[in-house]
Amino acid sequence: MPKHTERETESVMGWESHKRLQAKGFTNKQGQIFRAMAPVLDQEGLITPTQASYVVQHFDVPAVVHPQQWRLLIDGHVRQPISLTFNELRELPGRTVRMVLECSGNDAQFFDAQSAERFIGLMRNLDPEYQGRRWHGGLLSAGEFTGVPLASVLEKVGLKPNALHLRAQGRDNGSPDRVAHGLPPSDKPVAPFNYDKGLPLEKALHPDTILAWAHNGEMLEHLHGAPVRLIVPGWPGNWSVKWLQRLEVLDKPATCWYQTEYYYYSQSPDDPNREMITRMPVKSILTFPRDDDATLAKGRHVLRGLAWSGAGRITRVEVSLDEGKSWHAAHLEEPREKWLWTRWSLPWDFTAPGACSVLCRATDEAGRVQPREAHWNYLRKNFDGIAPVKMTIA
């Protein structure tokens, strides 16, 4: 039997066919990782290993701060502003949340063929060996986060009666690149600022909104926002502010650039009816077969996939093999948790050779059904349509 050692990293228990999952990282000119795509199609369980979890950030990674030097300023419309230490934070009763963390830009390449070519072209320029299809769904992962309910921290300082919103500020600092974000260029440069987001107080006080110091059973890694990051389950990853340093309680909505100028729904840059992006859509993907290795022998195969939602548990997944004319209910595996994705499976007998497509759609406990076509918006955020997987039966 193959020998297993403590230092083994490439294979699982010595079996070369079982490689450890690793995110595909992309670096900037300074050699810092600014994006890492998770190999979700290769994931077997519900929790994405830390080294395989996705990363997206808009500014450079800030310098490391040791937990003993870290402070969290909590001020604004509170009765007792404080500067909380790491040890003081951990003295509060803890809470663990298992959840899907998904970037609003995940799967944006599927909105139309033109954007797909731009996306894949960008990644190939960064890394000639990049395989666009293989990393479908790469800007999401699922993790277990441990920390303290944000509500407990706010209770400690006391909210004034006029408190309505909470601005969370990280230590990462920079100026947004409008062109890279797909926005019209402007002759008014944006002065550097610290990344921030402004939560409605109702979401900030939800018991599952936490200040996390641990990820997947270990202390939070620096690339993922250590020592402490905000975790906002059910909402896209840009809300879960990393490298947290300040919480400011406000009596009105925060004017954060990454809310008023980006991460919103609209039909054009000039559309006055902008809608702030909050809850993630209901989605499902096929993990087997997959579109980069989709030639199957005739016979019985088990179709498998994942489904998740920002509005609660998945209640149904359906699969179609005739372009949506008929749908078949898949088996939903336990556990089915509120914020975590659900594994699903459907055995199918493939009797005739030739080409076919597999479609899958999910329904959540709020009654939302994954649409066939995504709800288009000019920033191409929160793709929720059905991406067919084409395959050949030999």
MARBADO-973985 format. One record per atom (N, C-alpha, C): residue in one letter; x, y, z. Coordinates in steps of 0.2 Angstrom, whole numbers, padded with zeros to 4 digits, always signed. Each point is the difference from the previous one (the first is absolute). Layout:
BEGIN
AXYZ
...
//
This chain:
BEGIN
M+0004-0006+0000
M-0004+0006+0000
M+0004+0006+0000
P-0001+0006-0004
P+0004+0005+0000
P+0001+0003+0007
K+0006+0003+0001
K+0001+0003+0007
K-0002+0007+0000
H-0003+0002+0006
H-0003+0007+0001
H+0005+0003+0005
T+0002+0006-0002
T+0004+0004+0004
T-0003+0007+0002
E+0003+0003+0005
E-0003+0006+0003
E+0001+0006-0006
R+0005-0001-0004
R+0002+0005-0004
R-0003+0000-0007
E-0004-0006-0001
E-0004-0001-0006
E-0005+0006-0002
T+0001+0003-0006
T-0005+0005-0002
T-0003-0001-0006
E+0003-0004-0005
E-0002+0000-0007
E-0006-0005+0000
S+0001-0006+0003
S-0005-0005-0001
S-0003-0002+0007
V-0006-0003-0001
V-0004-0002+0006
V+0002-0007+0002
M+0003-0001+0006
M+0001-0006+0003
M+0005-0004-0005
G+0004+0003-0004
G+0005-0003-0004
G-0003-0002-0007
W-0007+0001-0001
W-0002-0002-0007
W+0000+0005-0005
E+0004-0001-0005
E+0001+0006-0005
E-0006+0002-0003
S-0005-0004-0001
S-0006+0002-0003
S-0004+0004+0004
H+0001+0001+0006
H-0004+0004+0005
H+0004+0006+0002
K+0000+0006-0004
K+0005+0005+0001
K-0004+0005+0005
R+0004+0003+0004
R-0003+0005+0005
R-0002+0006-0004
L-0006+0003+0002
L-0003+0005-0004
L+0004+0007+0002
Q+0001+0004-0005
Q+0004+0006+0000
Q-0003+0005-0004
A-0001+0006+0003
A-0003+0006-0004
A+0005+0002-0006
K-0002+0002-0005
K+0004+0003-0005
K+0001+0007+0001
G+0006+0002+0002
G+0001+0007+0001
G+0003+0004-0005
F-0002+0007+0000
F+0003+0005-0005
F+0003+0005+0003
T+0006+0003-0002
T+0003+0005+0004
T+0001+0006-0004
N+0001+0006+0004
N+0001+0006-0004
N+0007+0001-0001
K+0002+0006-0002
K+0007+0002-0002
K+0004+0000+0006
Q-0003+0000+0006
Q+0004+0000+0006
Q+0001-0007+0003
G-0003-0005-0004
G+0000-0007+0002
G-0005-0002+0006
Q-0004+0005+0001
Q-0006-0002+0005
Q-0006-0003-0003
I-0002-0005+0003
I-0006-0003-0003
I-0006+0005+0001
F-0004+0001-0006
F-0005+0004+0000
F-0007-0004-0001
R+0001-0006-0003
R-0006-0004-0001
R+0003-0007+0000
A-0005-0004+0003
A+0001-0008+0000
A-0006-0003-0002
M+0000-0005-0004
M-0006-0003-0002
M+0000-0007+0003
A-0006-0002+0003
A-0001-0006+0003
A-0002-0006-0005
P+0003-0006+0001
P-0001-0005-0004
P-0007-0004+0002
V-0005+0004+0000
V-0007-0003+0003
V-0002-0006-0004
L+0001-0001-0006
L-0002-0006-0004
L+0004-0006+0003
D+0005+0001+0003
D+0004-0006+0003
D-0001-0001+0007
Q-0004+0004+0003
Q-0002-0001+0007
Q-0004-0006+0002
E+0001-0004+0005
E-0004-0005+0002
E-0005+0001+0005
G+0003+0004+0005
G-0005+0001+0006
G-0003+0007+0000
L-0003+0002+0005
L-0003+0006+0001
L+0004+0006+0001
I+0006-0001+0004
I+0005+0005+0002
I+0006+0001-0005
T+0001+0005-0003
T+0006+0001-0004
T+0006+0001+0004
P+0005-0004-0001
P+0006+0001+0004
P+0003+0007-0001
T+0003+0003+0006
T+0002+0007+0000
T+0005+0001-0006
Q+0004-0004-0001
Q+0005+0001-0006
Q-0003+0000-0007
A-0006-0003+0000
A-0004+0000-0006
A-0005+0005-0001
S-0001+0005+0005
S-0006+0005+0001
S+0002+0005-0005
Y-0005+0003-0003
Y+0001+0006-0004
Y+0002+0006+0003
V+0003+0005-0004
V+0002+0006+0003
V-0001+0006-0005
V-0003+0005+0002
V-0001+0006-0004
V+0001+0006+0004
Q+0004+0005-0002
Q+0001+0006+0004
Q+0001+0006-0005
H-0002+0005+0002
H+0000+0006-0005
H+0007+0004+0001
F+0002+0000+0006
F+0006+0004+0001
F+0006-0005+0003
D+0006+0003+0000
D+0006-0005+0002
D-0002-0002+0007
V+0003-0006+0001
V+0000-0003+0007
V+0004+0004+0005
P-0003+0002+0006
P+0003+0004+0004
P+0006-0004+0004
A+0004+0004+0004
A+0005-0004+0004
A-0003-0004+0005
V+0003-0005+0003
V-0002-0004+0005
V+0000+0003+0006
V-0006-0001+0004
V+0000+0003+0007
V-0001-0006+0005
H+0004-0001+0005
H-0001-0005+0004
H-0006+0001+0005
P-0003-0005+0001
P-0006+0000+0004
P+0001+0004+0007
Q+0005+0000+0003
Q+0001+0004+0006
Q+0001+0007-0001
Q+0002+0002-0007
Q+0000+0007-0001
Q-0006+0003-0004
W-0005-0005-0001
W-0006+0002-0004
W-0005+0004+0005
R-0003+0005-0003
R-0006+0003+0004
R-0006+0001-0005
L-0006+0000+0003
L-0006+0002-0004
L-0003+0006+0003
L+0000+0005-0004
L-0004+0006+0003
L-0007+0000-0002
I-0004+0001+0005
I-0007+0000-0001
I-0003+0006+0003
D-0003+0004-0005
D-0002+0007+0002
D-0006+0002-0004
G-0001+0007+0000
G-0006+0002-0004
G-0006+0001+0005
H-0006-0002-0002
H-0006+0001+0004
H-0001-0006+0005
V+0005+0000+0005
V+0000-0005+0005
V+0001+0004+0007
R-0002-0004+0005
R+0000+0004+0007
R+0007+0000+0002
Q+0004-0005-0001
Q+0007-0001+0003
Q+0005-0002-0006
P+0003+0004-0003
P+0005-0002-0005
P+0006-0003+0003
I+0002-0005-0003
I+0006-0004+0003
I+0005-0002-0006
S+0006-0002+0003
S+0005-0003-0005
S+0001-0007+0003
L-0003-0005-0003
L+0000-0007+0002
L+0006-0004-0002
T+0003-0003+0005
T+0006-0004-0002
T-0002-0007-0002
F+0005-0004-0003
F-0002-0007-0002
F-0002-0004+0006
N+0003+0000+0006
N-0002-0004+0005
N-0006+0002+0003
E-0002+0007+0000
E-0006+0002+0002
E-0006-0003-0004
L+0001+0000-0007
L-0005-0002-0004
L-0001-0008+0001
R+0005-0004+0001
R+0000-0007+0001
R-0003-0002+0007
E-0001+0005+0005
E-0003-0001+0006
E-0008-0001-0001
L-0003+0003-0005
L-0007+0000-0001
L-0002-0007-0003
P-0006-0003+0002
P-0002-0006-0003
P+0000-0001-0007
G+0003-0005-0002
G+0002-0001-0008
G-0006-0003-0003
R+0001+0000-0007
R-0005-0003-0005
R+0003-0003-0006
T-0002-0005-0003
T+0003-0003-0006
T-0005+0000-0005
V+0002+0002-0006
V-0005+0000-0006
V+0003-0004-0006
R-0003-0004-0003
R+0002-0004-0006
R-0004+0003-0005
M+0004+0002-0006
M-0003+0004-0005
M+0003+0000-0006
V-0003+0002-0006
V+0003+0001-0006
V+0002+0007-0001
L+0006+0001-0002
L+0002+0007-0001
L+0001+0001-0008
E-0004+0004-0003
E+0001+0001-0007
E+0001+0007-0002
C+0004+0001-0005
C+0001+0007-0003
C-0006+0001-0004
S-0002+0007+0000
S-0005+0002-0005
S+0002-0001-0007
G+0006+0000-0002
G+0003-0001-0006
G+0000-0007-0002
N-0001-0005+0004
N+0001-0007-0002
N-0005-0002-0006
D+0003-0003-0005
D-0003-0002-0006
D-0003+0005-0004
A+0003+0006+0001
A-0002+0006-0004
A+0001-0001-0008
Q+0005-0005-0001
Q+0001-0002-0007
Q-0006-0003-0004
F-0004-0002+0004
F-0006-0004-0003
F-0006+0005-0002
F+0001+0007+0001
F-0006+0004-0002
F+0000+0000-0007
D+0005+0000-0004
D+0000+0000-0007
D+0006-0002-0003
A+0000-0002-0006
A+0006-0003-0003
A+0006+0005-0001
Q-0002+0006-0001
Q+0005+0006+0000
Q+0004+0000+0006
S-0004+0001+0006
S+0004+0000+0006
S+0004-0006+0002
A-0003-0006-0002
A+0004-0006+0001
A+0007+0000-0003
E+0000+0003-0006
E+0007+0000-0004
E+0004+0005+0004
R-0002+0006+0002
R+0004+0005+0004
R+0003-0003+0006
F-0005-0004+0004
F+0002-0003+0006
F+0006-0005-0001
I-0001-0005-0004
I+0004-0005-0001
I+0007+0003-0003
G-0001+0005-0005
G+0006+0003-0002
G+0004+0003+0005
L-0003+0004+0005
L+0004+0003+0005
L+0004-0005+0004
M-0004-0006+0002
M+0004-0005+0004
M+0005-0003-0003
R+0000-0001-0007
R+0005-0003-0004
R+0006+0004+0000
N-0001+0007+0000
N+0005+0005+0000
N+0004-0001+0006
L-0004-0001+0006
L+0004+0000+0006
L+0003-0007+0001
D-0002-0005-0003
D+0003-0007+0001
D-0002-0004-0007
P+0005-0001-0004
P-0001-0003-0006
P-0003-0007+0000
E+0001-0003+0006
E-0003-0007+0001
E-0007+0000+0003
Y-0003+0006+0001
Y-0007+0000+0003
Y-0005-0003-0005
Q-0004-0005+0003
Q-0005-0003-0003
Q-0007+0003+0002
G-0003+0004-0004
G-0005+0004+0002
G-0006-0004+0002
R-0002-0006-0004
R-0006-0004+0002
R+0001-0003+0007
R+0006-0003+0001
R+0002-0004+0006
R-0001+0004+0006
W+0000+0007+0000
W-0001+0004+0006
W-0007+0003+0000
H-0004-0003-0003
H-0007+0002+0000
H-0002+0001+0008
G-0003+0005+0002
G-0002+0001+0007
G+0006+0001+0005
G+0005+0003-0003
G+0006+0000+0005
G+0000+0005+0005
L-0004+0005-0001
L+0000+0006+0005
L-0005-0001+0005
L+0000-0006+0003
L-0004-0002+0006
L+0003-0006+0003
S-0002+0000+0007
S+0002-0006+0004
S-0004+0000+0006
A+0001-0006+0004
A-0004+0000+0006
A+0004-0002+0006
G-0001+0004+0005
G+0004-0001+0006
G-0004+0000+0006
E+0004-0002+0006
E-0003+0001+0006
E+0004+0006+0004
F-0004+0005+0002
F+0003+0005+0003
F-0002+0001+0008
T+0005+0001+0004
T-0001+0000+0007
T+0002+0007+0003
G-0005+0003+0004
G+0002+0007+0002
G-0005+0002+0006
V-0002+0006-0001
V-0005+0003+0005
V-0006+0003-0004
P-0006-0001+0002
P-0005+0004-0003
P+0001+0008+0000
L-0001+0003-0005
L+0001+0007-0001
L-0005+0003+0005
A-0006-0003+0001
A-0005+0003+0004
A+0003+0001+0008
S+0004-0005+0002
S+0002+0000+0006
S+0005+0005+0002
V+0004+0002-0006
V+0005+0005+0001
V-0004+0007+0000
L-0005+0001-0004
L-0004+0006+0000
L-0004+0001+0006
E-0002-0006+0003
E-0003+0001+0007
E+0004+0002+0005
K+0007-0002+0000
K+0005+0002+0004
K+0001+0008+0000
V-0001+0003-0005
V+0001+0007-0001
V-0006+0004+0001
G-0006-0003-0002
G-0006+0003+0001
G-0002+0005-0006
L-0006-0002-0003
L-0002+0004-0006
L-0004+0006+0002
K+0001+0005-0003
K-0005+0006+0001
K-0006-0001-0004
P-0006+0003+0002
P-0006-0001-0003
P+0000+0001-0007
N+0004+0005-0003
N+0000+0002-0007
N+0005-0004-0004
A+0003-0006+0003
A+0004-0004-0004
A-0004-0004-0005
L+0003+0000-0007
L-0004-0003-0005
L+0005-0004-0004
H+0006+0002-0001
H+0005-0004-0004
H+0007-0001+0003
L+0004-0004-0003
L+0006-0002+0003
L+0005+0000-0005
R+0005+0004+0000
R+0006+0001-0005
R+0006-0004+0003
A+0001-0006-0004
A+0006-0004+0002
A+0006+0002-0004
Q+0006+0001+0003
Q+0006+0003-0004
Q+0005-0005+0001
G+0004-0002-0006
G+0006-0004+0001
G+0006+0004+0000
R+0006-0003+0000
R+0006+0003+0000
R+0003+0001-0007
D-0003-0004-0005
D+0003+0001-0007
D-0002+0006-0003
N+0004+0004-0003
N-0001+0007-0003
N+0002+0000-0007
G-0003+0004-0004
G+0002+0001-0007
G-0005+0004-0003
S+0000+0001-0007
S-0004+0003-0004
S-0003-0004-0005
P-0007+0000-0001
P-0003-0005-0005
P+0002+0001-0007
D+0001-0005-0004
D+0002+0000-0007
D-0007-0001-0004
R-0003+0006-0002
R-0006+0000-0003
R+0000-0004-0007
V+0005+0000-0004
V+0000-0004-0006
V+0000-0007+0002
A+0004-0002+0005
A+0001-0007+0001
A-0007-0003+0003
H-0004+0005+0003
H-0007-0002+0002
H-0005+0001-0005
G+0002+0001-0006
G-0005+0001-0005
G-0004+0006+0000
L+0002+0005+0003
L-0003+0007+0001
L+0002+0005-0005
P-0004+0004-0002
P+0003+0006-0005
P+0005+0004+0004
P+0005+0001-0004
P+0006+0004+0003
P-0002+0007+0002
S+0003+0003+0005
S-0002+0006+0003
S+0006+0005+0000
D+0000+0006-0001
D+0005+0005+0001
D+0001+0002+0007
K-0004-0003+0005
K+0001+0002+0007
K+0002-0006+0003
P+0007+0000+0001
P+0002-0006+0004
P-0002-0001+0007
V-0001-0006+0002
V-0003-0001+0007
V+0006+0000+0005
A+0000+0004+0005
A+0006+0000+0005
A+0000-0007+0004
P+0006-0002+0002
P+0000-0007+0003
P-0004+0000+0006
F-0003-0006+0002
F-0004-0001+0006
F+0001-0007+0002
N-0003-0001+0006
N+0000-0007+0003
N-0006-0003-0002
Y+0001-0006-0002
Y-0006-0004-0003
Y-0005+0000+0006
D-0007+0001-0002
D-0005+0000+0005
D-0007-0002-0003
K-0004-0002+0004
K-0007-0002-0002
K-0005+0003+0006
G-0006+0001-0002
G-0005+0003+0005
G-0006-0005+0000
L+0000-0003+0006
L-0006-0005+0000
L-0006+0003+0004
P-0006-0001-0003
P-0006+0002+0004
P+0000-0004+0007
L-0002+0004+0005
L+0001-0003+0007
L-0004-0007+0001
E-0005-0001-0004
E-0004-0006+0001
E+0005-0006-0002
K+0004+0001-0005
K+0004-0006-0002
K+0006+0000+0005
A+0003+0006+0002
A+0005+0000+0005
A-0001-0004+0006
L-0007+0001+0002
L-0002-0003+0006
L-0002-0008+0000
H+0000-0002-0006
H-0002-0007-0001
H+0005-0005+0004
P-0002-0005+0003
P+0004-0004+0005
P+0006-0003-0004
D-0001-0001-0007
D+0005-0004-0004
D+0005+0005-0003
T-0001+0007+0001
T+0005+0004-0003
T+0005+0001+0006
I+0006-0002-0002
I+0005-0001+0006
I+0007+0004-0002
L+0004+0001+0005
L+0007+0002-0001
L+0004-0006+0002
A+0003-0003-0006
A+0003-0006+0000
A+0008+0000+0001
W+0003-0004+0004
W+0007+0000+0001
W+0002-0007-0002
A-0004-0005-0002
A+0002-0007-0002
A-0004-0002-0006
H+0003-0004-0004
H-0002-0002-0006
H+0002-0008-0001
N-0005-0004-0001
N+0001-0007-0001
N+0004-0003+0006
G-0002+0002+0006
G+0003-0003+0006
G+0007+0003+0002
E+0003+0004-0004
E+0006+0003+0002
E+0000+0008+0000
M+0005+0003+0003
M+0000+0007+0000
M-0001+0003-0007
L-0003+0005-0001
L-0001+0003-0007
L+0007+0002-0003
E+0001-0001-0006
E+0006+0001-0003
E+0000+0008-0003
H+0006+0002-0001
H+0000+0007-0001
H-0003+0002-0007
L+0001-0004-0005
L-0003+0001-0006
L-0008+0000+0000
H-0003-0003+0005
H-0007-0001+0001
H-0002+0005+0005
G+0004+0005+0002
G-0003+0006+0004
G+0002+0000+0007
A+0005-0004+0002
A+0002+0000+0007
A+0003+0007+0003
P-0001+0001+0006
P-0002-0004+0005
P-0007-0002+0001
V-0004+0005-0002
V-0008+0000+0000
V-0003+0003-0006
R-0005-0004-0003
R-0004+0003-0005
R-0007-0001+0001
L-0004+0004-0003
L-0007+0000+0000
L-0003-0006-0004
I-0005-0003+0002
I-0003-0006-0004
I-0007+0002+0000
V-0003+0001-0006
V-0007+0001-0001
V-0003-0005-0005
P-0002-0006+0004
P-0003-0005-0004
P-0006+0001-0004
G+0000-0003-0006
G-0006+0001-0005
G+0001+0006-0005
W+0005+0005+0002
W+0001+0005-0005
W+0007-0001-0003
P+0001+0003-0006
P+0006-0001-0004
P+0006+0001+0005
G+0006-0002-0003
G+0006+0000+0004
G+0003+0007+0001
N-0002+0005-0004
N+0003+0007+0001
N-0003+0003+0006
W-0005-0003+0004
W-0003+0003+0006
W+0004-0003+0006
S+0004-0005-0001
S+0004-0003+0006
S+0006+0003+0000
V+0001+0006+0003
V+0006+0005+0000
V+0005-0004+0003
K+0006+0000-0003
K+0006-0003+0003
K+0004+0005+0003
W+0005-0002+0005
W+0005+0004+0003
W-0004+0005+0004
L-0005-0002+0004
L-0005+0005+0003
L+0004+0005+0005
Q-0001+0006+0000
Q+0003+0005+0004
Q-0005+0005+0004
R-0006+0001-0004
R-0005+0005+0003
R-0007-0002-0001
L-0004+0001+0005
L-0008-0001-0001
L-0003+0007+0002
E-0003+0003-0005
E-0003+0007+0001
E-0007-0001+0000
V-0004+0002+0005
V-0007+0000+0000
V-0003+0006-0003
L-0004+0000-0005
L-0003+0006-0003
L-0007+0001+0001
D-0003+0006-0001
D-0007+0001+0000
D-0003+0001-0007
K+0004-0002-0005
K-0002+0000-0007
K+0004-0005-0004
P-0002-0001-0006
P+0004-0005-0004
P+0007+0003-0001
A+0005-0005+0000
A+0007+0002-0001
A+0001+0001-0008
T+0004+0005-0001
T+0002+0002-0007
T+0007-0004-0002
C+0000-0006+0000
C+0006-0004-0002
C+0000-0001-0008
W+0006+0001-0002
W+0001+0000-0008
W-0002-0007-0002
Y+0002-0005+0003
Y-0002-0007-0002
Y-0008-0002+0001
Q-0004+0006+0001
Q-0007-0001+0000
Q-0003+0005-0004
T+0002+0006+0000
T-0003+0005-0004
T+0003+0000-0007
E+0006-0002-0001
E+0003+0000-0007
E+0001-0007-0003
Y-0001-0005+0004
Y+0002-0007-0002
Y-0004-0004+0004
Y-0001-0007-0002
Y-0004-0005+0003
Y-0008+0003+0001
Y-0003+0001-0006
Y-0007+0002+0000
Y-0003-0003-0006
Y-0006+0000+0000
Y-0004-0002-0006
Y-0002+0006-0004
S+0001+0000-0007
S-0003+0005-0004
S+0001-0002-0007
Q-0004+0003-0005
Q+0000-0001-0007
Q+0005+0003-0003
S+0003+0006+0002
S+0005+0004-0003
S+0004+0004+0005
P+0006+0003-0002
P+0003+0004+0005
P-0004+0006+0002
D-0004+0002-0004
D-0004+0006+0001
D-0007-0001+0003
D-0002-0007+0001
D-0006-0001+0003
D-0001+0002+0007
P-0005+0005+0001
P-0001+0002+0007
P-0003-0005+0005
N-0002-0005-0003
N-0003-0005+0005
N+0004-0005+0002
R+0005+0001+0004
R+0005-0005+0002
R-0002-0003+0006
E+0001-0007+0000
E-0002-0004+0006
E+0006-0003+0003
M+0001+0001+0006
M+0005-0003+0004
M+0000-0007+0000
I+0006-0004-0001
I+0000-0007-0001
I+0001-0002+0008
T-0005-0004+0002
T+0000-0003+0006
T+0000-0008+0000
R-0006-0003+0000
R-0001-0007+0001
R+0003-0004-0007
M+0004-0005+0001
M+0002-0004-0005
M-0006-0004-0004
P+0000-0001-0006
P-0005-0004-0003
P+0000-0007+0001
V-0005-0004-0002
V+0000-0007+0001
V+0003-0003-0007
K+0005-0005+0002
K+0004-0002-0006
K+0001-0008+0001
S+0002-0003-0006
S+0002-0007+0001
S+0005-0001-0006
I+0005-0004+0001
I+0005-0002-0005
I+0000-0008+0000
L+0003-0002-0006
L+0001-0007-0001
L+0008-0001+0001
T+0001-0005+0004
T+0007-0001+0002
T+0003-0006-0004
F-0005-0005-0002
F+0001-0006-0004
F-0006-0001-0004
P+0001-0001-0007
P+0006+0001-0004
P+0001+0008+0000
R+0006+0001-0003
R+0002+0007+0000
R+0002+0002-0008
D+0000+0006-0001
D+0001+0002-0007
D+0007-0001-0003
D+0005-0001+0004
D+0006-0001-0003
D+0002-0008+0000
D-0004-0004+0001
D+0001-0007+0000
D-0007-0004+0000
A-0004+0002-0005
A-0007-0003-0001
A-0001-0005-0005
T+0004-0005-0001
T-0001-0005-0004
T-0001-0006+0004
L-0006-0003+0000
L-0002-0006+0005
L-0002-0006-0004
A+0002-0005+0002
A-0003-0007-0003
A-0007-0001+0002
K-0003-0003-0005
K-0007-0002+0001
K-0001-0004+0007
G-0006+0001+0003
G-0001-0003+0006
G-0002+0004+0006
R+0000-0002+0006
R-0002+0004+0005
R+0005+0004+0003
H-0001+0006+0001
H+0004+0005+0003
H-0004+0004+0006
V+0003+0002+0005
V-0003+0005+0005
V+0002+0007-0001
L-0005+0004-0002
L+0002+0007-0001
L+0000+0003+0007
R+0005+0005+0001
R+0001+0003+0007
R+0001+0007-0001
G-0002+0004+0006
G+0001+0007+0000
G-0001+0003+0006
L+0000+0007+0000
L-0001+0004+0006
L-0005+0005-0001
A-0004+0002+0005
A-0005+0005+0000
A+0001+0004+0006
W-0001+0007+0000
W+0000+0004+0005
W-0004+0006-0001
S-0001+0004+0005
S-0005+0006+0000
S+0002+0005+0005
G-0001+0006-0001
G+0001+0005+0005
G-0007+0001+0005
A-0005-0004-0002
A-0006+0001+0004
A-0002-0005+0004
G+0004-0005+0001
G-0002-0006+0004
G+0002-0007-0003
R-0003-0005+0003
R+0002-0007-0002
R-0003-0001-0007
I+0004-0005-0004
I-0003-0002-0006
I-0005-0006+0001
T-0006+0001-0003
T-0005-0005+0001
T-0001-0004-0006
R+0003+0001-0006
R-0001-0004-0006
R+0005+0002-0005
V+0003-0006-0004
V+0004+0001-0005
V-0003-0004-0006
E-0001+0002-0006
E-0002-0004-0006
E+0005+0000-0005
V+0000-0005-0004
V+0004-0001-0006
V-0003-0001-0006
S+0002+0003-0005
S-0003-0002-0007
S+0005-0002-0005
L-0001-0005-0004
L+0004-0002-0005
L-0003+0000-0007
D-0005+0004+0000
D-0004+0002-0007
D-0001+0007-0001
E+0005+0004+0002
E+0000+0007-0001
E-0006+0004+0003
G-0002-0003+0006
G-0005+0003+0004
G-0007-0002-0001
K-0001-0005-0005
K-0007-0002-0001
K-0003-0004+0006
S+0004-0004+0003
S-0002-0003+0006
S+0005+0000+0006
W-0002+0000+0006
W+0005+0001+0006
W-0001-0006+0005
H+0006-0002+0002
H-0001-0006+0005
H+0004+0002+0007
A-0004-0002+0005
A+0002+0002+0007
A+0006-0004+0002
A+0006+0004+0002
A+0006-0004+0003
A-0001-0001+0007
H+0004-0004+0002
H+0001-0002+0008
H+0004+0006+0003
L-0003+0002+0005
L+0004+0005+0004
L+0003-0003+0006
E+0007+0001+0001
E+0003-0004+0005
E+0000+0005+0006
E+0000-0004+0006
E+0001+0004+0007
E+0007+0001+0001
P+0002+0005+0004
P-0005+0005+0003
P-0002+0006-0005
R-0006+0003+0001
R-0002+0005-0004
R+0000+0006+0005
E+0005+0004+0000
E+0000+0006+0005
E-0002+0006-0004
K-0001+0005+0005
K-0003+0007-0003
K+0005+0003-0005
W+0006+0001+0002
W+0005+0004-0004
W+0005-0005-0004
L+0000-0006+0001
L+0005-0004-0003
L-0004-0004-0006
W+0005-0002-0005
W-0003-0003-0006
W-0002-0007+0002
T-0004-0003-0005
T-0003-0007+0001
T+0003-0004-0006
R+0002-0006+0001
R+0002-0004-0005
R-0006-0004-0003
W+0000-0001-0006
W-0006-0003-0003
W+0002-0006-0005
S-0004-0004-0001
S+0002-0006-0005
S-0006-0003-0003
L+0001-0002-0006
L-0005-0003-0004
L+0003-0006-0005
P-0002-0006+0002
P+0002-0006-0005
P-0003+0001-0007
W+0003-0002-0005
W-0003+0001-0007
W+0003-0005-0004
D-0004-0004-0004
D+0002-0005-0005
D+0000+0004-0007
F+0006+0000-0002
F+0001+0003-0007
F+0001-0006-0005
T-0006-0001-0004
T+0000-0006-0004
T+0002+0002-0008
A-0001+0006-0002
A+0001+0002-0007
A+0007+0004-0001
P+0004-0002-0004
P+0006+0004-0002
P-0002+0007-0003
G+0005+0005+0001
G-0001+0006-0003
G+0001+0006+0005
A-0002+0006-0002
A+0001+0006+0004
A-0006+0002+0004
C+0001+0002+0006
C-0006+0003+0004
C+0003+0005+0005
S-0005+0003+0003
S+0002+0006+0005
S-0004-0002+0006
V+0004+0002+0006
V-0003-0001+0006
V-0002+0007+0003
L-0006+0001+0002
L-0002+0006+0004
L-0002-0002+0007
C+0002+0005+0004
C-0003-0001+0007
C-0002+0006+0003
R-0005+0000+0004
R-0003+0006+0003
R-0002-0002+0008
A+0001+0006+0004
A-0002-0001+0007
A-0006+0004+0002
T-0003-0002+0006
T-0005+0004+0003
T+0002+0001+0007
D-0001+0006+0003
D+0002+0000+0007
D-0007+0001+0004
E+0001+0000+0007
E-0006+0000+0005
E-0004+0007-0001
A+0003+0005-0003
A-0004+0006-0001
A-0004+0000-0006
G+0000-0006-0004
G-0004-0001-0006
G+0003+0002-0006
R+0007+0003+0000
R+0003+0002-0006
R+0002-0006-0004
V-0001+0001-0006
V+0002-0006-0005
V+0006+0003-0005
Q+0005-0003+0000
Q+0006+0002-0005
Q-0003+0001-0007
P+0001+0005-0003
P-0003+0002-0007
P+0004-0003-0005
R-0003-0002-0006
R+0004-0002-0006
R+0005+0005-0002
E-0003+0006-0001
E+0005+0006-0002
E+0001+0004+0006
A+0006+0003+0001
A+0002+0004+0005
A-0003+0007+0000
H-0001+0003+0005
H-0003+0007+0000
H+0006+0004-0001
W+0000+0003-0007
W+0006+0004-0002
W+0000+0007+0004
N+0007+0001+0001
N+0001+0007+0002
N+0007+0002-0003
Y+0001+0007-0001
Y+0006+0002-0004
Y+0006-0002+0004
L+0000+0000+0006
L+0007-0002+0004
L+0001-0008+0000
R-0005-0004-0002
R+0000-0007-0001
R+0001-0003+0007
K-0004+0002+0005
K+0001-0003+0007
K-0005-0005+0001
N+0002-0004+0005
N-0005-0006+0002
N-0003-0004-0005
F+0004-0003-0005
F-0003-0004-0005
F-0004-0006+0004
D-0006-0001-0003
D-0004-0005+0004
D-0004-0004-0006
G+0002+0000-0006
G-0003-0004-0005
G+0003-0007+0000
I-0003-0004-0005
I+0002-0007+0000
I+0005-0001-0006
A+0006-0002+0002
A+0006-0001-0005
A+0000-0007-0002
P-0003-0002-0006
P+0000-0007-0002
P+0007-0003-0001
V+0000-0006+0002
V+0007-0004-0001
V-0001-0005-0006
K+0003+0001-0005
K+0000-0004-0006
K+0004-0006+0001
M-0002-0006-0002
M+0004-0006+0000
M-0002-0005-0006
T+0004-0005+0000
T-0001-0005-0006
T+0000-0007+0003
I-0005-0003-0002
I-0001-0007+0003
I+0003-0005-0006
A+0006-0003+0002
A+0003-0004-0005
A-0003-0007-0001
//
